[in-house]
């Protein structure tokens, strides 16, 4: 086994180990993870929330036993694959062993460690961005059609995973037109590559057409409820935090792409970087949407530093250069991962607040970061719903306020409860063939009392059956109501509500 291969395998092993130790056992699965896992029970070519790729992975996880190990394994695998592609990109740029180690350390000790603890489309998204850029790098170097078609496949897989990768195309294609590489648009192979992408994504595109393009509804909802709170300056401030040491290497890469003769054929990467960021800013994108841009630029910067620090007295600077991303990562290690208890975070709120980590999507500061609050209280909720469900006779509908509640109940339930919600993909998962006798209603704290007063008249018996008490959970105060003996056909009212939601 080659010396370089041994180093790469050591880094990949370290990557998997870090993913395990950076997650405190007191945290549960994240709100979003439950939704994606539940998609395994409703396979389709598209969903209201995401494209279909993650549902296929969820189905595989389901076959493997639906354990937390496998849920966490796949995002860690995607993160390790990203490291592998950065390594191969540095090799393609004739990088030294020092350059390979530097690039790997910068990608390893970054926000990807946090991203790769969560079973969401984001880990695959970063991998696909890196893969497309890597294939473009190889194509520009070799002019080999294989890499052009590989980029097309990588982009198509990225679209089947998360539409965020469209920003890559928006930031890249106009730049190609403005550089000498525009000659590729006069060649048949670019159209064959585009056609290949369309064939791969065609089932999802057809699904979007058939369902009247729910992606636009989702984007509009996102813009009205979340992106409206996004501050462009905050977006820029967060970018260096994602890659504490790597961002310095990215700046070196941007310099090298303009000044280093060996990188002349890659000049379009310089302009694409700025144009893509500008598009993110224009659309008020969430800061983490841009994480996928940086790995390939870390490869460029590392390769250039390997070149200029390879001879003479400069080679003695190599350990210090590698030490910079390690030192800069230490503060990030203290606050960016769910490896600290909620109690610890509340005792050190000033640090988290200065970094903007306590600001939720509602624009306000809270006790702990939103992502961490979204990983608490779910087992308590599911256990209390199970207790209520087990004592009720007849067919019972479990209706939740949001997809997190429904997914968590379905994942943790020991009573084979199949909860639903009018939110996200659960809107399409109601089983209205069952004549429901009872209703277990899960209601968020802010609307709990109104729900009880409005729904009680339609049932013979009504009661508050439980409440989520975890003090740091985002679902703190969520109430479980039990309504028994329906006086009406529940299905009719459900169908009316579904129609109203779909028409909005």
C-alpha positions in Angstrom: 0.0 0.0 0.0 1.4 3.4 -1.0 2.4 5.9 1.7 -0.2 8.4 0.4 -3.0 5.9 0.5 -2.2 5.0 4.1 -2.4 8.7 5.1 -5.8 9.0 3.3 -7.2 5.9 4.9 -6.1 7.2 8.3 -7.9 10.5 7.7 -11.1 8.7 6.6 -11.0 6.6 9.8 -10.5 9.7 11.9 -13.5 11.3 10.1 -15.8 8.4 11.1 -14.5 8.4 14.7 -15.0 12.2 15.1 -18.6 11.9 13.8 -19.3 9.5 16.7 -17.6 11.4 19.5 -19.0 14.9 18.6 -22.6 13.9 19.4 -23.6 13.8 23.0 -25.9 10.8 23.8 -28.4 13.1 25.6 -29.4 14.5 22.2 -31.9 12.6 20.1 -32.5 12.6 16.3 -33.1 16.0 14.7 -36.6 17.2 13.7 -35.8 17.0 9.9 -34.3 13.5 10.2 -37.7 12.0 11.2 -39.4 13.3 8.1 -36.7 11.9 5.8 -36.8 8.5 7.5 -40.6 8.4 7.2 -40.3 8.8 3.5 -39.1 5.2 3.3 -42.7 4.2 4.0 -44.0 6.4 1.1 -41.5 6.0 -1.8 -42.2 8.3 -4.7 -40.4 10.3 -7.4 -40.7 13.5 -5.5 -41.9 15.1 -2.3 -43.2 18.5 -1.2 -40.1 19.0 0.9 -37.2 17.5 -1.1 -36.3 15.5 -4.2 -36.5 11.7 -3.9 -32.9 10.6 -3.4 -32.8 10.7 0.4 -36.0 8.5 0.6 -34.1 5.7 -1.2 -31.4 5.9 1.4 -34.1 5.9 4.1 -35.5 2.7 2.6 -32.0 1.1 2.7 -31.7 2.2 6.3 -35.1 0.6 7.0 -34.0 -2.7 5.5 -30.8 -2.5 7.6 -32.9 -2.2 10.8 -33.6 1.5 11.1 -30.9 1.9 13.8 -29.3 5.1 14.8 -25.9 3.7 13.7 -27.1 3.5 10.0 -28.9 6.8 10.2 -25.6 8.4 11.2 -23.4 6.3 9.0 -24.6 7.6 5.6 -24.0 11.3 6.2 -20.6 10.4 7.7 -19.9 8.4 4.5 -20.8 11.4 2.3 -18.4 13.5 4.4 -15.6 11.0 4.0 -16.3 10.9 0.2 -15.9 14.7 0.1 -12.5 14.4 1.7 -11.6 11.7 -0.8 -12.5 14.0 -3.7 -10.6 16.9 -2.3 -7.6 14.6 -2.0 -7.9 13.4 -5.6 -8.3 17.1 -6.7 -5.1 18.0 -5.1 -3.4 15.0 -6.7 -4.8 16.2 -10.1 -3.2 19.6 -9.4 0.2 17.9 -8.8 0.0 18.6 -5.1 2.7 17.4 -2.6 2.1 15.3 0.4 2.0 18.4 2.5 -0.7 19.9 0.2 -2.7 16.7 0.5 -2.5 16.8 4.3 -3.3 20.5 4.5 -6.3 20.2 2.3 -7.6 17.2 4.1 -7.2 18.8 7.6 -9.0 22.0 6.4 -12.0 19.9 5.1 -12.0 17.5 8.1 -11.9 20.2 10.8 -14.8 22.3 9.5 -18.6 22.7 9.7 -18.8 19.4 7.7 -18.3 17.6 11.0 -21.6 19.2 12.2 -23.3 18.7 8.9 -22.3 15.1 8.7 -23.9 14.3 12.1 -27.3 15.0 10.6 -29.3 12.7 8.3 -30.4 15.4 5.9 -29.8 16.1 2.2 -27.1 18.6 3.1 -24.2 16.2 3.3 -24.9 14.7 -0.1 -25.4 18.2 -1.4 -21.8 19.2 -0.4 -20.5 16.0 -1.9 -22.3 16.6 -5.2 -21.0 20.2 -5.4 -17.5 18.9 -4.8 -18.0 16.1 -7.3 -19.2 18.4 -10.1 -16.3 20.9 -9.5 -13.8 18.0 -9.4 -15.1 16.6 -12.7 -14.9 20.1 -14.2 -11.3 20.4 -13.0 -10.4 17.1 -14.6 -12.2 18.0 -17.8 -10.4 21.4 -18.1 -7.1 19.6 -17.5 -7.6 16.6 -19.9 -10.5 17.7 -22.3 -11.7 14.1 -21.8 -15.4 13.7 -22.4 -15.6 11.2 -19.6 -15.3 14.0 -17.1 -17.8 16.2 -18.8 -20.4 13.3 -18.7 -19.4 12.6 -15.1 -20.1 16.2 -14.2 -23.5 15.9 -15.8 -24.2 12.7 -13.8 -23.0 14.4 -10.6 -25.2 17.4 -11.2 -28.2 15.2 -11.9 -27.7 13.2 -8.7 -27.3 16.5 -6.9 -30.7 17.7 -8.2 -32.3 14.4 -7.2 -30.9 15.1 -3.7 -31.5 18.9 -3.2 -32.4 21.7 -5.6 -29.8 23.9 -3.9 -27.2 22.6 -6.5 -29.0 24.7 -9.1 -27.0 27.6 -7.6 -23.9 25.9 -8.8 -25.2 26.0 -12.4 -26.4 29.6 -12.0 -23.0 30.6 -10.8 -21.0 28.6 -13.4 -22.7 28.7 -16.8 -22.7 32.5 -17.3 -19.0 32.5 -16.4 -18.2 29.8 -18.9 -19.9 32.0 -21.6 -17.6 34.9 -20.6 -14.4 33.0 -20.7 -12.5 31.1 -23.4 -14.2 27.9 -22.3 -17.4 29.1 -24.0 -16.2 27.1 -27.1 -17.6 24.0 -25.4 -21.1 25.4 -26.1 -20.5 25.0 -29.8 -19.7 21.4 -29.5 -22.2 18.5 -29.5 -20.8 16.9 -26.4 -22.2 19.6 -24.1 -25.7 18.9 -25.4 -25.2 15.1 -24.9 -24.1 15.8 -21.3 -27.1 18.1 -20.7 -29.4 15.4 -22.2 -27.8 12.8 -19.9 -28.7 15.0 -16.9 -32.2 15.5 -18.1 -32.8 11.7 -18.6 -31.6 11.0 -15.0 -33.8 13.7 -13.5 -36.7 13.2 -15.8 -38.8 11.1 -13.4 -38.7 13.9 -10.8 -39.4 16.6 -13.4 -42.4 14.6 -14.5 -43.5 14.3 -10.9 -43.2 18.0 -10.4 -45.3 18.7 -13.5 -47.9 16.1 -12.5 -48.1 17.7 -9.0 -48.3 21.3 -10.3 -44.7 22.1 -9.3 -44.8 21.9 -5.5 -41.2 23.0 -5.4 -42.2 26.5 -6.2 -44.8 26.4 -3.5 -42.1 25.2 -1.1 -39.7 27.9 -2.1 -42.4 30.6 -1.8 -43.3 29.3 1.7 -39.6 29.2 2.6 -39.1 32.8 1.4 -42.1 34.0 3.5 -41.4 32.2 6.7 -37.6 31.8 7.0 -35.5 33.6 4.3 -37.2 36.9 5.2 -35.3 36.8 8.4 -32.0 36.2 6.7 -29.6 39.1 6.9 -27.1 39.3 4.1 -24.3 40.6 6.4 -24.9 37.7 8.7 -24.6 35.3 5.7 -21.2 36.7 4.9 -20.1 36.7 8.6 -20.9 33.0 8.9 -18.9 31.8 5.9 -15.4 31.9 7.6 -16.9 30.0 10.6 -17.8 27.1 8.4 -14.1 26.5 7.5 -12.1 28.3 10.2 -8.6 27.5 8.8 -9.8 26.5 5.4 -11.0 29.9 4.5 -7.5 31.3 4.6 -6.6 28.5 2.1 -9.6 29.5 0.0 -8.2 33.1 -0.2 -4.9 31.7 -1.3 -6.7 29.7 -3.9 -8.4 32.8 -5.3 -5.0 34.6 -5.6 -3.4 31.5 -7.2 -6.2 31.2 -9.8 -5.3 34.7 -11.0 -1.5 34.7 -10.6 -0.2 31.1 -10.7 0.6 30.1 -14.3 -0.1 26.4 -13.6 -3.7 27.4 -12.9 -4.4 29.4 -16.0 -6.7 26.8 -17.5 -8.8 26.9 -14.3 -9.3 30.7 -14.3 -13.1 30.4 -14.6 -13.2 29.0 -11.0 -12.1 32.4 -9.8 -15.0 34.3 -11.4 -17.5 31.5 -10.6 -16.7 31.8 -6.9 -17.7 35.4 -6.7 -20.7 35.1 -9.0 -22.1 32.2 -7.1 -21.8 34.0 -3.7 -23.5 37.0 -5.2 -26.5 34.9 -6.3 -26.8 33.4 -2.8 -26.8 37.0 -1.4 -29.3 38.2 -3.9 -31.8 35.5 -3.0 -31.2 35.8 0.7 -30.1 32.2 1.0 -29.4 30.6 4.3 -25.7 30.8 5.2 -25.2 27.0 5.1 -26.4 26.7 1.5 -23.0 27.9 0.4 -20.9 25.3 2.3 -20.5 23.2 -0.9 -18.6 25.9 -2.7 -15.4 25.7 -0.6 -13.9 22.2 -0.7 -12.6 22.5 -4.3 -11.1 25.9 -3.6 -9.4 24.4 -0.5 -7.8 21.9 -3.0 -6.6 24.7 -5.2 -5.2 26.7 -2.3 -3.5 23.6 -0.8 -1.9 22.6 -4.1 -0.5 26.2 -4.5 0.8 26.3 -1.0 2.4 22.9 -1.5 4.2 24.4 -4.5 5.6 27.6 -2.9 6.5 25.9 0.4 8.3 22.9 -1.1 11.9 24.2 -1.3 14.4 26.0 0.7 13.7 27.5 4.1 10.0 27.7 3.3 9.5 24.0 3.8 10.0 24.5 7.5 6.8 26.5 7.5 4.7 23.5 6.5 4.0 22.3 10.1 2.9 25.8 11.2 0.6 26.1 8.1 -1.0 22.8 9.0 -1.3 23.9 12.6 -3.3 27.0 11.7 -6.6 25.2 10.8 -6.2 22.9 13.8 -5.8 25.9 16.2 -8.6 27.8 14.6 -10.9 24.8 14.9 -10.5 24.5 18.7 -13.0 27.4 19.4 -15.4 26.0 16.9 -15.2 22.6 18.7 -16.3 24.3 21.9 -19.6 25.7 20.5 -20.6 24.3 17.1 -21.4 20.7 17.9 -24.0 19.0 20.2 -21.2 17.8 22.4 -22.2 20.1 25.3 -25.3 19.7 27.4 -28.0 22.3 27.2 -27.2 23.3 30.8 -23.6 24.0 29.8 -24.8 26.2 26.9 -27.1 28.2 29.1 -24.2 28.9 31.5 -22.0 30.2 28.6 -24.7 31.9 26.5 -22.5 35.0 25.9 -20.1 33.0 23.7 -23.0 31.5 21.6 -24.8 34.8 21.3 -21.8 36.6 20.0 -21.4 34.0 17.2 -25.1 34.3 16.3 -25.7 30.7 17.3 -28.7 31.4 19.5 -30.7 33.1 16.7 -33.5 31.0 15.4 -35.3 31.2 12.1 -37.9 33.5 13.8 -35.2 36.1 14.1 -35.1 36.0 17.9 -32.4 34.6 20.3 -33.2 31.6 22.5 -31.5 29.6 25.3 -29.7 27.1 23.0 -29.1 26.9 19.2 -32.2 25.9 17.2 -30.6 22.8 15.8 -29.9 21.5 19.3 -33.4 22.4 20.6 -34.7 20.4 17.6 -32.9 17.3 19.0 -34.7 17.2 22.4 -38.0 16.1 23.7 -39.0 13.7 21.0 -38.8 10.5 23.0 -40.9 12.1 25.7 -43.5 13.1 23.2 -43.6 9.6 21.6 -43.8 7.8 25.0 -46.7 10.0 26.2 -48.6 9.5 22.9 -48.0 5.7 23.2 -49.5 5.8 26.7 -52.6 7.5 25.5 -52.9 5.4 22.3 -52.8 2.2 24.3 -55.9 2.9 26.4 -58.2 4.1 23.6 -60.6 1.7 21.9 -61.5 1.9 18.2 -59.7 3.5 15.3 -57.7 6.5 16.4 -56.1 9.2 14.3 -53.0 10.9 15.6 -52.8 14.4 14.1 -49.8 16.6 14.8 -49.1 20.3 14.3 -45.8 19.8 12.4 -43.8 17.1 10.6 -41.2 16.9 13.4 -43.9 15.7 15.9 -45.4 13.2 13.4 -42.0 11.8 12.4 -40.7 11.5 15.9 -43.9 9.6 17.1 -43.7 7.3 14.1 -40.0 6.6 14.7 -40.0 6.1 18.5 -43.5 4.7 19.0 -43.8 1.2 20.4 -47.5 1.0 19.6 -47.1 1.1 15.8 -48.6 4.6 15.7 -48.7 6.2 12.3 -49.1 9.9 13.1 -49.7 12.5 10.3 -49.8 16.3 10.0 -51.0 18.9 7.6 -47.4 20.0 7.2 -44.8 19.0 4.6 -45.2 15.6 2.9 -47.6 14.3 5.6 -50.3 16.2 3.8 -50.3 13.4 1.3 -50.0 10.5 3.7 -53.4 10.5 5.4 -55.3 7.2 5.3 -58.9 8.3 4.8 -60.2 4.8 4.2 -60.4 4.3 8.0 -63.6 5.4 9.9 -61.9 7.0 12.8 -63.6 7.0 16.2 -61.1 9.0 18.2 -58.5 11.8 17.7 -55.2 12.3 19.5 -54.3 15.8 18.7 -50.7 17.1 19.2 -50.7 20.8 19.5 -47.9 23.3 19.9 -47.9 25.5 22.9 -49.0 28.7 21.3 -52.3 27.3 20.0 -53.1 24.6 22.6 -56.1 26.2 24.4 -57.8 27.3 21.2 -57.6 23.7 19.9 -59.3 22.2 22.9 -62.1 24.7 22.8 -62.7 24.3 19.1 -62.5 20.5 18.8 -64.2 19.3 22.0 -67.8 19.9 20.8 -67.3 17.3 18.0 -66.5 14.5 20.5 -68.2 12.8 23.4 -65.2 13.0 25.7 -62.3 15.4 25.7 -59.2 15.6 27.9 -55.7 17.0 28.1 -53.6 13.8 28.2 -50.0 15.0 28.4 -47.5 17.8 27.8 -43.9 17.9 26.7 -41.9 19.2 29.7 -38.3 19.1 28.5 -37.1 22.6 29.3 -34.8 23.0 26.4 -36.8 21.3 23.7 -38.3 23.4 20.9 -41.4 21.4 21.5 -41.5 22.4 25.2 -45.2 22.9 26.1 -46.6 20.9 23.3 -49.8 19.4 24.5 -51.4 16.0 23.8 -55.2 16.1 23.6 -57.5 13.1 23.6 -60.9 13.3 21.9 -63.0 10.2 22.1 -66.3 9.2 20.5 -66.5 11.2 17.3 -69.9 12.9 16.7 -69.0 13.6 13.1 -67.1 11.8 10.3 -63.5 13.0 11.0 -62.5 12.1 7.4 -64.7 14.7 5.9 -63.2 17.5 8.0 -59.7 16.2 7.3 -60.4 16.2 3.5 -61.6 19.8 3.7 -58.4 20.8 5.5 -56.2 18.9 3.0 -57.9 20.7 0.1 -57.5 24.1 1.7 -53.8 23.4 2.3 -53.2 22.3 -1.3 -55.0 25.3 -2.7 -53.0 27.9 -0.7 
